[in-house]
Amino acid sequence: MIRCIAIDDEPIALSIIQEYCKQYGNIDLETYTSPIAGMERVKSICPDIVFLDIEMNSHNGVALARELPMGTCLIFTTAYSQYALDGFNVDAVDFLHKPIFYPRFERAMEKAIKWLGKKEDKPQRETITLKVEHKNVVVDIDDITFIEAMDNYVKVFRRGLPMVLSQITMKDMESILPTDRFNRVHRSFIVSLNAIDKFSNRKIYLLNSDRTIPVGRKYIETFNNLYNIFKLNNNN
């Protein structure tokens, strides 16, 4: 089943996409007239394909396209052909000009499925989705160096990227990260094992950083065991 989301502020346009998806078959489609609600859902479930209108009352689809999760197949749907170049500049797989007729929709779907097939041949980056104020932000797990607790929030520090402040508990954060690469080393810190340069005197020294991370007494035995296993596996 191909998971799709269509975002368009015109209900009639959405009903046409819905009908074409039924006709094409094997498509699970969700539709949204609200760009905000639609994009929140996109970032939450990371669908295979997004059908996105460009000229909407409150939002521009080209700008929204830049917020799509990595690996999302984008098909623009619009009545304005002058946006075609903008569409391809944000890596849209196809550009459907309204009014859309089924043979043209079918051709776009075939291109999208071919693109998805190519995508599956490549190693996929693992991501998590974090709530930041009133929006969702997709974070690449490999970019995370460490996480620090701050009251009811966590600060997610990333290699070469801005820090992300998210309202989530450390316990919940710990549960969504891969346990073979991340370890809770202190009540206020989770660290990526890939980001560690060395460990001594209950302090973790990070690669390419002056920052050190303390290791709490109750966490030191577990951390030592996990870190030694990690180093052994990565040196082979």
Contacts in CASP RR format, 6 or more apart in sequence:
PFRMAT RR
TARGET T0000
AUTHOR 0000-0000-0000
METHOD contacts of the structure
MODEL  1
MIRCIAIDDEPIALSIIQEYCKQYGNIDLETYTSPIAGMERVKSICPDIV
FLDIEMNSHNGVALARELPMGTCLIFTTAYSQYALDGFNVDAVDFLHKPI
FYPRFERAMEKAIKWLGKKEDKPQRETITLKVEHKNVVVDIDDITFIEAM
DNYVKVFRRGLPMVLSQITMKDMESILPTDRFNRVHRSFIVSLNAIDKFS
NRKIYLLNSDRTIPVGRKYIETFNNLYNIFKLNNNN
1 26 0 8 1.000
1 27 0 8 1.000
1 28 0 8 1.000
2 26 0 8 1.000
2 27 0 8 1.000
2 28 0 8 1.000
2 48 0 8 1.000
2 49 0 8 1.000
2 113 0 8 1.000
2 116 0 8 1.000
3 28 0 8 1.000
3 45 0 8 1.000
3 47 0 8 1.000
3 48 0 8 1.000
3 49 0 8 1.000
4 21 0 8 1.000
4 27 0 8 1.000
4 28 0 8 1.000
4 29 0 8 1.000
4 30 0 8 1.000
4 47 0 8 1.000
4 48 0 8 1.000
4 49 0 8 1.000
4 50 0 8 1.000
4 51 0 8 1.000
5 29 0 8 1.000
5 30 0 8 1.000
5 31 0 8 1.000
5 32 0 8 1.000
5 38 0 8 1.000
5 41 0 8 1.000
5 42 0 8 1.000
5 45 0 8 1.000
5 47 0 8 1.000
5 49 0 8 1.000
5 50 0 8 1.000
5 51 0 8 1.000
6 14 0 8 1.000
6 17 0 8 1.000
6 18 0 8 1.000
6 29 0 8 1.000
6 30 0 8 1.000
6 31 0 8 1.000
6 32 0 8 1.000
6 50 0 8 1.000
6 51 0 8 1.000
6 52 0 8 1.000
6 77 0 8 1.000
7 31 0 8 1.000
7 32 0 8 1.000
7 33 0 8 1.000
7 35 0 8 1.000
7 38 0 8 1.000
7 39 0 8 1.000
7 42 0 8 1.000
7 50 0 8 1.000
7 51 0 8 1.000
7 52 0 8 1.000
7 53 0 8 1.000
7 56 0 8 1.000
7 64 0 8 1.000
8 14 0 8 1.000
8 17 0 8 1.000
8 31 0 8 1.000
8 33 0 8 1.000
8 51 0 8 1.000
8 52 0 8 1.000
8 53 0 8 1.000
8 56 0 8 1.000
8 77 0 8 1.000
9 33 0 8 1.000
9 34 0 8 1.000
9 35 0 8 1.000
9 53 0 8 1.000
9 56 0 8 1.000
9 57 0 8 1.000
9 58 0 8 1.000
10 33 0 8 1.000
10 53 0 8 1.000
11 33 0 8 1.000
13 53 0 8 1.000
13 77 0 8 1.000
13 98 0 8 1.000
13 100 0 8 1.000
14 31 0 8 1.000
14 32 0 8 1.000
14 33 0 8 1.000
16 99 0 8 1.000
16 100 0 8 1.000
17 29 0 8 1.000
17 31 0 8 1.000
17 51 0 8 1.000
17 77 0 8 1.000
17 100 0 8 1.000
17 105 0 8 1.000
18 29 0 8 1.000
18 31 0 8 1.000
20 100 0 8 1.000
20 102 0 8 1.000
20 105 0 8 1.000
20 106 0 8 1.000
21 27 0 8 1.000
21 29 0 8 1.000
23 102 0 8 1.000
24 105 0 8 1.000
24 106 0 8 1.000
24 109 0 8 1.000
30 41 0 8 1.000
30 47 0 8 1.000
32 38 0 8 1.000
32 41 0 8 1.000
35 56 0 8 1.000
35 58 0 8 1.000
35 59 0 8 1.000
35 61 0 8 1.000
35 64 0 8 1.000
36 58 0 8 1.000
36 59 0 8 1.000
39 64 0 8 1.000
39 67 0 8 1.000
40 135 0 8 1.000
40 136 0 8 1.000
42 50 0 8 1.000
42 68 0 8 1.000
42 69 0 8 1.000
42 72 0 8 1.000
43 67 0 8 1.000
43 69 0 8 1.000
43 129 0 8 1.000
43 135 0 8 1.000
43 136 0 8 1.000
43 137 0 8 1.000
43 138 0 8 1.000
44 129 0 8 1.000
44 136 0 8 1.000
46 69 0 8 1.000
46 71 0 8 1.000
46 72 0 8 1.000
46 127 0 8 1.000
46 129 0 8 1.000
46 138 0 8 1.000
47 72 0 8 1.000
48 72 0 8 1.000
48 73 0 8 1.000
48 112 0 8 1.000
48 116 0 8 1.000
49 72 0 8 1.000
49 73 0 8 1.000
49 74 0 8 1.000
49 75 0 8 1.000
49 112 0 8 1.000
49 116 0 8 1.000
50 68 0 8 1.000
50 72 0 8 1.000
50 73 0 8 1.000
50 74 0 8 1.000
50 75 0 8 1.000
51 75 0 8 1.000
51 76 0 8 1.000
51 77 0 8 1.000
51 96 0 8 1.000
52 61 0 8 1.000
52 64 0 8 1.000
52 65 0 8 1.000
52 74 0 8 1.000
52 75 0 8 1.000
52 76 0 8 1.000
52 77 0 8 1.000
53 61 0 8 1.000
53 76 0 8 1.000
53 77 0 8 1.000
53 78 0 8 1.000
54 60 0 8 1.000
54 61 0 8 1.000
54 62 0 8 1.000
54 76 0 8 1.000
54 77 0 8 1.000
54 78 0 8 1.000
54 80 0 8 1.000
54 83 0 8 1.000
54 86 0 8 1.000
54 87 0 8 1.000
55 61 0 8 1.000
55 78 0 8 1.000
55 79 0 8 1.000
55 80 0 8 1.000
55 83 0 8 1.000
61 76 0 8 1.000
62 83 0 8 1.000
62 86 0 8 1.000
62 87 0 8 1.000
62 89 0 8 1.000
62 90 0 8 1.000
65 74 0 8 1.000
65 76 0 8 1.000
65 87 0 8 1.000
65 90 0 8 1.000
65 92 0 8 1.000
66 90 0 8 1.000
68 74 0 8 1.000
69 127 0 8 1.000
69 129 0 8 1.000
69 138 0 8 1.000
70 125 0 8 1.000
70 127 0 8 1.000
70 138 0 8 1.000
70 140 0 8 1.000
71 119 0 8 1.000
71 124 0 8 1.000
73 93 0 8 1.000
73 112 0 8 1.000
73 115 0 8 1.000
73 116 0 8 1.000
73 119 0 8 1.000
74 90 0 8 1.000
74 91 0 8 1.000
74 92 0 8 1.000
74 93 0 8 1.000
75 92 0 8 1.000
75 93 0 8 1.000
75 94 0 8 1.000
75 95 0 8 1.000
75 96 0 8 1.000
75 108 0 8 1.000
75 112 0 8 1.000
76 83 0 8 1.000
76 87 0 8 1.000
76 92 0 8 1.000
76 94 0 8 1.000
76 95 0 8 1.000
76 96 0 8 1.000
77 96 0 8 1.000
77 98 0 8 1.000
77 100 0 8 1.000
78 95 0 8 1.000
78 96 0 8 1.000
78 97 0 8 1.000
78 98 0 8 1.000
79 97 0 8 1.000
79 98 0 8 1.000
81 97 0 8 1.000
83 95 0 8 1.000
84 95 0 8 1.000
84 97 0 8 1.000
87 95 0 8 1.000
88 95 0 8 1.000
93 108 0 8 1.000
93 111 0 8 1.000
93 112 0 8 1.000
93 115 0 8 1.000
94 107 0 8 1.000
94 108 0 8 1.000
94 111 0 8 1.000
94 112 0 8 1.000
96 104 0 8 1.000
96 105 0 8 1.000
96 108 0 8 1.000
125 140 0 8 1.000
125 141 0 8 1.000
125 142 0 8 1.000
126 140 0 8 1.000
126 141 0 8 1.000
126 142 0 8 1.000
126 178 0 8 1.000
127 138 0 8 1.000
127 139 0 8 1.000
127 140 0 8 1.000
127 141 0 8 1.000
128 138 0 8 1.000
128 139 0 8 1.000
128 141 0 8 1.000
128 176 0 8 1.000
128 177 0 8 1.000
129 136 0 8 1.000
129 137 0 8 1.000
129 138 0 8 1.000
129 139 0 8 1.000
130 136 0 8 1.000
130 137 0 8 1.000
130 139 0 8 1.000
130 156 0 8 1.000
130 164 0 8 1.000
130 166 0 8 1.000
130 168 0 8 1.000
131 137 0 8 1.000
131 166 0 8 1.000
131 167 0 8 1.000
131 168 0 8 1.000
132 164 0 8 1.000
132 165 0 8 1.000
132 166 0 8 1.000
137 164 0 8 1.000
137 166 0 8 1.000
139 156 0 8 1.000
139 158 0 8 1.000
139 164 0 8 1.000
140 158 0 8 1.000
141 177 0 8 1.000
141 178 0 8 1.000
141 181 0 8 1.000
142 194 0 8 1.000
143 158 0 8 1.000
143 159 0 8 1.000
143 160 0 8 1.000
143 161 0 8 1.000
144 156 0 8 1.000
144 157 0 8 1.000
144 158 0 8 1.000
144 159 0 8 1.000
144 177 0 8 1.000
144 182 0 8 1.000
144 192 0 8 1.000
144 195 0 8 1.000
145 157 0 8 1.000
145 158 0 8 1.000
145 159 0 8 1.000
145 191 0 8 1.000
145 192 0 8 1.000
145 195 0 8 1.000
145 206 0 8 1.000
145 209 0 8 1.000
146 157 0 8 1.000
146 189 0 8 1.000
146 190 0 8 1.000
146 191 0 8 1.000
146 192 0 8 1.000
146 195 0 8 1.000
146 206 0 8 1.000
146 211 0 8 1.000
146 213 0 8 1.000
147 154 0 8 1.000
147 155 0 8 1.000
147 156 0 8 1.000
147 157 0 8 1.000
147 170 0 8 1.000
147 173 0 8 1.000
147 189 0 8 1.000
147 190 0 8 1.000
147 191 0 8 1.000
148 154 0 8 1.000
148 155 0 8 1.000
148 157 0 8 1.000
148 188 0 8 1.000
148 189 0 8 1.000
149 155 0 8 1.000
149 170 0 8 1.000
149 187 0 8 1.000
149 188 0 8 1.000
149 189 0 8 1.000
150 165 0 8 1.000
152 167 0 8 1.000
152 169 0 8 1.000
153 165 0 8 1.000
153 166 0 8 1.000
153 167 0 8 1.000
153 168 0 8 1.000
154 165 0 8 1.000
154 166 0 8 1.000
154 168 0 8 1.000
154 169 0 8 1.000
154 170 0 8 1.000
154 173 0 8 1.000
155 163 0 8 1.000
155 164 0 8 1.000
155 165 0 8 1.000
156 163 0 8 1.000
156 164 0 8 1.000
156 165 0 8 1.000
156 166 0 8 1.000
157 163 0 8 1.000
158 164 0 8 1.000
159 195 0 8 1.000
159 208 0 8 1.000
170 184 0 8 1.000
170 187 0 8 1.000
170 188 0 8 1.000
170 190 0 8 1.000
173 190 0 8 1.000
174 182 0 8 1.000
174 184 0 8 1.000
174 190 0 8 1.000
177 190 0 8 1.000
180 193 0 8 1.000
180 230 0 8 1.000
181 192 0 8 1.000
181 193 0 8 1.000
181 194 0 8 1.000
181 230 0 8 1.000
182 190 0 8 1.000
182 191 0 8 1.000
182 192 0 8 1.000
182 193 0 8 1.000
183 190 0 8 1.000
183 191 0 8 1.000
183 193 0 8 1.000
183 219 0 8 1.000
183 222 0 8 1.000
183 223 0 8 1.000
183 226 0 8 1.000
183 227 0 8 1.000
184 190 0 8 1.000
184 219 0 8 1.000
185 191 0 8 1.000
185 204 0 8 1.000
185 213 0 8 1.000
185 214 0 8 1.000
185 215 0 8 1.000
185 216 0 8 1.000
185 219 0 8 1.000
185 223 0 8 1.000
186 213 0 8 1.000
186 214 0 8 1.000
186 215 0 8 1.000
186 216 0 8 1.000
186 219 0 8 1.000
187 216 0 8 1.000
189 213 0 8 1.000
189 214 0 8 1.000
191 204 0 8 1.000
191 206 0 8 1.000
191 213 0 8 1.000
193 226 0 8 1.000
193 227 0 8 1.000
193 230 0 8 1.000
195 206 0 8 1.000
195 207 0 8 1.000
195 209 0 8 1.000
196 204 0 8 1.000
196 205 0 8 1.000
196 206 0 8 1.000
196 207 0 8 1.000
196 227 0 8 1.000
197 205 0 8 1.000
197 206 0 8 1.000
197 207 0 8 1.000
197 208 0 8 1.000
198 204 0 8 1.000
198 205 0 8 1.000
199 205 0 8 1.000
199 215 0 8 1.000
199 223 0 8 1.000
199 227 0 8 1.000
202 214 0 8 1.000
202 215 0 8 1.000
202 216 0 8 1.000
202 217 0 8 1.000
202 220 0 8 1.000
203 212 0 8 1.000
203 213 0 8 1.000
203 214 0 8 1.000
203 215 0 8 1.000
204 212 0 8 1.000
204 213 0 8 1.000
204 214 0 8 1.000
204 215 0 8 1.000
205 212 0 8 1.000
206 212 0 8 1.000
206 213 0 8 1.000
215 223 0 8 1.000
END
